[in-house]
């Protein structure tokens, strides 16, 4: 821990600024942003959970496919959304109370960023690592570091994604301006391969199985796993409306129990083929099962054409890391993605990061290293 961390803590910062925090712009955002209007008509033990069909949703899909919700007395329907913007809209207007989300999304939702505001908690971290920067194969001998991304068009799945935030930070650490020096283009994960094949983009930062699809088709190759930039980074979560969770606390606990049990299945090497087959089913991810196996086994071909085995390529159900959530809040503010509410101010960033953490998760945390830079979650603006 840095020498000053013991005297400047998250709680100390918030305590000294309680009066200022009470007048943060988020108060005025509440009247201008969309608020939930749809009311759930489901019974207490019935609910619909929205998700985007990517491998990050593995615990959610396995819990459903293996009847782990039903075993706990819950009737859960999974609703598939093609992209994050569609799911964001459905959740922010109250169509959903529980949803698969990219981990930065609840932070933005609580802050009232863009056109949605709804008090939300990260109930469960679905996956750690598992993403990659994939580039068109024609660049194998032409791209070796961040500087070589200048002038290129790179697809990202959502602004409020670890993909976009981590890639921006990687470029900046390499002396590249991610706004002025290249284009980051929003694309649904399912559209990334087609755009790569026709030359609409030069590469993408995305989830599985789309990196593997790029390799299988010959259209692309993995430049870097995102875990090379930030080992052990969280990606997707299952998030819940705070209003719903407060009135359905038992159901919320049962959901997270089912997800934890499903994660054990997903992490079991002996069950890789079974899990891949389940994910590939039409009602879930609708992809060939063979595309998931390299991710689960950690076997893949790297940028230099070498066979690599990385058993930590993707894992499921790891504990939610408060420091990681604070880093994401800081990056949203750094790139001015959070509107007037989420700004580069230590108490504000800590406030919004803490606001998405469940009560049973400790809010104080140690420093982490992202793109070679130490990040102190107690003083998040240092260095930025």
Secondary structure by P-SEA (a helix, b strand, c coil): cccccccccaaaaaaacaaaaaaccccccccccccccccccccccbbbbbbcccccaaaaaaaaaaccccccccbbbbbbbccaaaaaaaaaaccccccccccaaaaaaaaccccccccccccccccccccccccccccccccccccccccbbbbbcccccaaaaaaaaaaaaaccccccccccccccccaaaaaaaaccccccccccaaaaaaaaaccccccccccccccccccccccccaaaaaacaaaaaaaaaaaaaaaaaaacccaaaaaaaaaacccccccccccccccccccccccccbbbbbcccccccccccaaaaaaaaaaaaaaccccccccccaaaaaaaaaaacccccccbbbbbbccccccccccccccc
